[in-house]
Amino acid sequence: MNFSKNVVTNEREIIETLLQNHTPSELKNLAKKKLYVCPYCDEKLIIRSGDIRGTYFAHTTNNACEKSEQVERAFQKYIKQKQRESFRHPILVGMIKDELLTANSGSKDIIIEEGYLSPGLTKFFPDLYVKIGQSKWAITVITKINESEDIQIASQFKKRKKHFLDNGYQSLWLIDRANFALEKNQNSIVLWETEWLASTRSSEDTKWERLLESLGERNEVLDAFSFSGDSKRKGWQVQSAYYITIDDERTYISVNRYVDDRVLKPFRGFLIGEVYRISLAKALQIQTENFQLADSKFENELREEFAKKHQTLLIIKKRKLEEELRRELERINKLDESAPWPVGKPKENQSGYVLGRLRKREKKVLSIDEAEELERKREEVRRSLFIGSEEEYQKFKRNLENTGRSWG
C-alpha cells in the first residue's frame, strides 16, 4: 500500500511524499522502530522496495486487512487513470491540496483526502475528495489533451462524470491553461470535446443568462457582437471553463464564461464579459458548501459593461443601416432622374419610400445579384422598423403573405 499512519503525529503518510526526503533504506529503518501502522487495523507496517512495484508499505504478515486491500485496489486504478497526464499534473494537484488544507485548517466540517479514498467510488476516481458539510466534491485536474487522444479521453470522461454524479458527487474540473484557445476576431473560445464536457454551471452563469434574456433574442444579440454562431440554437445556455495556471510562482484560476454554441468538433462558444483570473486561494474559498470560483463584485461590473456595449453596438448598427439606405436612395435617384426624393416628404417615411423605389426599379435596371442584395437590405429595413420579437415578426410576415398583402 502507498500510505500509512504515523503513530506519533497520528497523520496519514504518503509513500511518494516520504520518498522526496528519504531513501528507501532510511524509511525501512524508521518502519523497524514501529513508526508506521495501518490506518485501518493498526498493525505495524514495514517498508518493501523492488524494481517492479517500487517502494511501498506492507503488513508484516502476508495477509493485509480487507480495508487496506480495498484502498490499494482503488489506488492502483487511480494510478492507471492518470498515466496519460503531463508532468505538471502532480504539481498542480499538490498545490490545490495545500491551498485547501491551509484555507480550512481547524475546520471540523470539511474533509480533504486523496481522490482514491472517495467513499462509494469504485470505477473512477478524482484527484482530490472534499466533503463540505453534506456536500461531496470530486476535484480533477486535466493537463494533457491532443487531437489523437481527445475522442478516447472524452469517452472515458463521460463515464467518469456519470460515475461521480451517480454517487452523489459534484464535480470541479480544472484544465491546464496550456490547452486554452481563443478565436479573437469572433471573441469565441474553441474547445476540445473534453474541455467542453469539463465546463460547469454556477450561480454566476445563471445571472448572465438572465441578463442576456433581457437584451433580446439570441441571434439578434450575437449578431450585434458580430458573432457568427449557430442560427438554429434557441435560448441561452451559459457555462464556464476553469483553467489553472502558474505565473510568477503563484497559482491562478482563469474564469471563462461562454454561451454554448457549436456542440461538435471543433466545439465553440461565445465568450461573454471578460476572461479574468483569481488566485487559487480565492477560487477555492468555501461559501455555503460550494467553492467561490468567482469575483462576484467584478462579475456585476462585467455584466453592466456588457449591457452598455450591446446598446452602443445597436446604435452603431442602426446608423450604418441608415447610411446604406441613404446611399441606395442616391443610387436609385441617379438611375431614375425623373423620380427624385419628394420635397417635404416626412423623414419617417423614408425607409418605406426607398423600398418602394427599389421594387419599381430592380427588374428594369438591376442584375439578378443586385436585386437579391437589395431584397436582403429590404428585409433588414422591415425588421428594424417592426417593434416586437423575432417570433412575432415571422408571424406578421406569414399573415401578410396569406392575405396577399405586402409591406413597404
Residue pairs with C-beta under 8 A, 6 or more apart in sequence:
1 38
1 45
1 56
1 57
1 58
1 64
1 68
1 71
1 72
1 75
2 14
2 15
2 16
2 56
2 57
2 72
2 75
3 12
3 13
3 14
3 15
3 39
3 57
3 71
4 12
4 13
4 15
4 36
4 37
4 38
4 39
4 45
4 57
5 11
5 12
5 13
5 36
5 37
5 38
5 39
5 42
6 12
6 13
6 35
6 36
7 34
7 35
7 36
7 37
8 35
12 39
13 36
14 114
15 27
15 55
15 56
15 57
18 27
19 27
19 55
22 30
24 47
24 49
24 55
27 47
27 55
28 46
28 47
28 49
30 36
30 47
31 44
31 45
31 46
31 47
31 57
32 46
34 44
36 44
36 45
36 47
36 57
37 43
37 44
37 45
38 45
38 59
38 64
38 65
38 68
39 68
40 65
40 67
40 68
40 71
41 65
41 67
41 68
43 59
43 60
43 61
43 65
44 60
45 57
45 58
45 59
45 60
46 57
46 58
46 59
46 60
47 55
47 56
47 57
47 58
48 55
48 56
48 57
48 58
49 55
49 56
58 64
59 65
59 68
64 72
71 116
71 117
74 116
74 117
74 121
74 122
74 125
75 116
77 116
77 123
77 124
77 125
78 114
78 115
78 116
78 125
81 124
81 125
82 89
82 127
84 144
84 149
84 153
85 141
85 142
85 143
85 144
86 143
86 144
86 176
88 143
88 176
89 127
89 141
89 143
89 144
91 246
92 141
92 143
92 174
92 176
92 244
92 246
92 251
93 127
93 128
93 141
95 246
95 251
95 280
96 127
96 128
96 139
96 141
96 174
96 244
96 251
96 280
96 284
97 112
97 128
99 251
99 280
99 281
99 284
100 112
100 128
100 130
100 284
101 112
102 281
103 281
103 284
103 285
103 286
104 110
104 112
104 286
109 132
109 133
110 130
110 131
110 132
110 286
111 129
111 130
111 131
112 128
112 129
112 130
113 128
113 129
113 130
114 127
114 128
114 129
115 121
115 125
115 126
115 127
115 128
115 129
115 138
115 139
115 140
116 125
117 129
118 125
118 126
118 129
118 136
118 138
118 169
119 129
119 136
120 167
120 168
121 138
121 163
121 164
121 167
121 169
123 159
123 163
124 156
124 159
124 160
124 163
124 164
126 138
126 139
126 140
126 164
126 169
126 171
127 139
127 140
127 141
128 138
128 139
128 140
129 136
129 137
129 138
129 139
130 136
130 137
130 139
131 137
132 286
132 289
132 290
133 289
134 289
135 170
135 289
135 290
136 167
136 168
136 169
136 170
137 169
137 170
137 171
137 172
137 291
138 164
138 169
138 170
138 171
138 172
139 172
139 174
140 160
140 171
140 172
140 173
140 174
141 173
141 174
141 175
141 176
141 244
142 173
142 174
142 175
142 176
142 179
142 194
142 195
142 198
143 176
143 178
144 176
145 153
145 175
145 179
145 192
145 194
145 195
150 192
150 193
150 194
151 193
153 194
154 192
154 193
154 194
154 197
157 194
157 197
157 198
158 197
161 171
161 197
164 170
164 171
165 171
171 200
172 200
172 242
172 291
172 293
173 198
173 199
173 200
173 242
174 242
174 243
174 244
174 253
175 195
175 198
175 241
175 242
175 243
175 244
176 243
176 244
176 245
177 243
177 244
177 245
177 254
179 192
179 195
179 243
180 189
180 243
180 254
180 256
181 189
181 190
181 191
182 188
182 189
182 190
182 271
182 275
183 189
183 190
183 268
186 226
186 227
186 228
186 270
187 225
187 227
187 270
187 271
188 227
188 258
188 261
188 268
188 269
188 270
188 271
189 241
189 256
189 258
189 268
189 269
189 271
190 266
190 267
190 268
191 199
191 241
191 266
191 267
191 268
191 269
192 267
193 265
193 267
195 241
195 267
196 263
196 267
198 241
199 239
199 240
199 241
199 258
200 239
200 240
200 242
201 238
201 239
201 240
202 240
202 290
202 293
202 294
204 240
204 257
204 294
204 296
204 299
205 238
205 239
205 240
205 257
206 238
207 299
207 303
208 236
208 238
208 257
208 272
208 273
208 303
209 236
209 237
209 238
211 303
211 306
211 307
212 218
212 221
212 236
212 238
212 259
212 272
213 236
215 221
215 307
215 310
216 389
217 389
217 390
218 233
218 234
218 235
218 236
218 259
219 229
219 231
219 390
220 390
221 310
222 229
222 259
222 270
224 310
224 313
224 314
224 317
225 270
225 310
225 313
227 270
229 259
229 261
229 262
229 270
230 261
230 262
233 260
233 261
236 259
237 259
237 260
238 257
238 258
238 259
238 260
238 272
239 257
239 258
239 260
239 269
240 255
240 256
240 257
240 258
240 293
241 256
241 258
242 253
242 254
242 255
242 256
242 283
242 293
243 253
243 254
243 256
244 251
244 252
244 253
244 254
244 280
245 251
245 252
245 254
245 277
246 252
250 279
250 280
251 279
251 280
252 277
252 278
252 279
252 280
253 277
253 278
253 279
253 280
253 283
253 293
254 275
254 276
254 277
255 275
255 276
255 277
255 278
255 293
255 294
255 295
256 271
256 275
257 271
257 272
257 273
258 269
258 270
258 271
258 272
259 269
259 270
259 272
260 269
261 268
261 269
261 270
262 268
262 269
272 306
273 299
273 302
273 303
273 305
273 306
274 302
274 305
276 295
276 298
276 302
278 294
278 295
282 292
282 295
283 291
283 292
283 293
283 294
284 291
284 292
285 291
285 292
286 292
318 384
321 380
321 381
321 384
324 377
325 350
325 351
325 354
325 377
325 381
328 354
328 358
328 374
328 377
329 341
329 350
329 353
329 354
329 357
332 354
332 357
332 358
332 361
333 339
333 340
333 341
335 361
335 365
336 357
336 361
339 357
341 353
342 353
345 353
351 381
351 384
351 385
351 408
352 408
354 381
355 378
355 381
355 382
355 408
356 408
358 374
358 377
358 378
359 378
362 370
362 371
362 374
363 371
366 374
378 408
381 408
382 407
382 408
383 393
385 408
386 392
386 393
386 396
388 396
397 407
400 406
400 407
